[in-house]
Amino acid sequence: MKTTIPDIISEEGIELPNKDKKVSVEQSKEEMEGPQNPHDRVYRRRALPSYITIDEFTKVMQVAKKKHHKLAYALGFMSGLRVSEIVKLKKENIDLAAKRVFIINTKFKKDRVVPLPKGVPLKLWDLIPLKCGVRALQKAFKSDVAEAGIKKNLHFHSLRHGFATQCINKNIPLNQIQLLMGHSNISSTNVYLHANPVDALRNYEELF
């Protein structure tokens, strides 16, 4: 059954991804970096992305007061857009009939197509382009996270991380997630496998 949140944007709600019972675990890993000489290798800790869960996203949407903020959050969490991509969106980038968002002139100069967030009232798309800058959205999100009582250190980019995490949990192939995220290198997408080792945990439980 699809999960919906009533009255989080206006009179209508945003339809969220289906929530399942898979466990998400944040871990840390050691990434080895250094020169060719094995004696000169340097080991550095690489922090994993801080992502927002469906429950946390729901709480944030419930406390957010401004409609253009809610639309921006939905584009981050349900379409995987960067905040810089959200503020640059134009009406011609939105195809309501095909339910697609066309991202042009991205961070790595690679255009891409992502799904339109489900359940967004048609009239909210009239807010595009958003009359809000990157810093303003980042500040608003941090404020709404605090208002929602969430203790995690979340930032606006955590919405995008949450999108990737949900894709991993839904077993979407990694190369397809790379395309949706607009990663130039598959290694950037691989990070989310370490952040959510669901299959590894399930295999361990089956073995032991």
N, C-alpha and C positions, 0 to 999 in steps of 0.2 A: 504494500500500500504506500502511495506517495505521501511524504511528509509535507504538510503545509503549515504555514504560520499565519494566522489571520491578523489583519489590521497592523502589519508592521510597516507598511508603506503608506497606504491611505485607507480606503474602504476595502481594498482588495489585498491579498497576500502574495508573497513570493513563494513559489513551489521549490522546495529544497531537494537535493539529491536524496535518494532512499538511504535510510540509516540502517546498517546491519550490525551484527554482533561481533564483527571482527575486532580484534584488539589492536590498538595502536600504541607502540612503545617508543619513547624517545631514548636513543642511545647515543653514545659518543664513540668515535673511532680514531685511531691513530693513522695519520697519513704520512707516509715517508716521502720526504723531499730532500734532494741534495745532488751533489756531483756524482760522476761516474765512479770515483774511487770509493769502495764500500767502507773504507776506514774513516771517510770524511762525511758519511751520511748524517743528516740531521733529522730528528723525529719531531714533528710538530703536531699539536692537536688541532683538528679541524672541527669547528663548531657546526652542528647540524642545524638546519633551518627551524625556526620557531613557527609552528603552524597553528592555525585556529581550527577547532573542531566544529562540527555541526551544532552541538549544544551551545558552544560559546558564541558562534555566529548568530544563533537565534537570540541569545540574550542581548548582544550588541544591537541587533536590528530592533529589538523591542524598546530599547532606551533611546535610540537615535531619534532626534526630533525633526531634522530637516530632510525633505524628500530627496534632494539631490545628493545628500550624503548616503542615504540608503541605496540609491541607484548606483553610486560609485562602489559601495561595499559589495553589492550584488555582482557587479562586473568583475571585481577582484576575486571573490570567492567562488562564483559560479561560472566564470568565463576565463579566469586565470590572467587577467590583464594587469600590467604594471600600472602604478599610479600615473606615471608620465604618459602612458598610452590612453588612460581614461580621460585625462584633461585635454588631450588632443583630438578626441573623437568628434566627428562631424556627422550631421544627419545622413549624408550620403554613404557613410560607413556602416549604417544599420540597415539590414534587409529583414524587415519584419515578416515578409511572406516566406522567405527561405529559413528564417530563424537563425541568421548568421550575423556575426560582427566581423568586418574586414579591418584588420590592423595594418596601417600603412606607415612606412618610414619608422620602423621599430628601432630598438636599441642597437641591434646588429645589422640594420638595413635589410632585414628579411621580412617581407610582407607575409601575413598569415591570416587564416580564417579560423574563428572560434565560435562555439555555440552561443546563441543568445540566451541570457538567463531566463529560466522558465518562470511564468507567473507574474511577470512585471506588467502592471497595467499600461495599456497603450499610451495613455495620456502622459505618462512619466517620460516617455522617449522624446517628448517635446522639450524636455529640459536639456537635451543635447544640442549644442555643446554646453558643457557645464560652466557656469560662471564661478569657477572655483579653481584655485591653483594647487600645485602639488603640496606645498607646505601647509596650506589651509586644510586640505584633506587629511594629511598625516596627523596634524594636531587634533582635528575633530575625531579621528578614529581613536587616538590615545585617550582622549577625554571620554568617549563613549565606552571604551573598554573598562576604564576606571569606574564609570557610572554603573556598569553592569556587574561590578563586584568581582571581576576576573583578576586573579593575582599573577597570572603569567605575564612575562615581559613580551607582550605582543606589539607589533607595529603594523603599519598598513600593508607591507609586503607579506605579512603573515597570512593575509587573505589569499594571495597567490600561492603561497606554500600549502595552504589548506586545500586549494583546488587540486594541486598536484598529488597531495596525499590521498584525497578521495579517489582520484584516477587510479592510483596504485592499489588502493583497497578494493576497487571494482575490477581489478585484473585487466585493465586496459593495457595493451602491449606498450612496452617502453618506447619504441620508436614512434608510436602515435602520440604518446604524451610529450615527447620531444617536439613534435610538430605543433601541438597545441600550445606548448609553453614558449615556443620560439627560441629554443636553446640551439646555439650554434654547434655545441659539442655534446654528445650523448653522456659524457662524464658528469655534466651538470645535472642531468636528469637522474643519473644513477644515485645521487645523494639521497633521493627520497626512498630508495630501496633500503638504505641503512637506517633512515629515520623511522620506517615502518616495516620491520622484518616479520610481517605476518606469516608468510609461508614458512620461514625458518622456525618460528614459534609453534606453528601447527604441526610441522614434521617432528619437532622435538616431543610434543605431547603425544603424538601417535607412537613414537618409538619407546617412550618411557612411561 
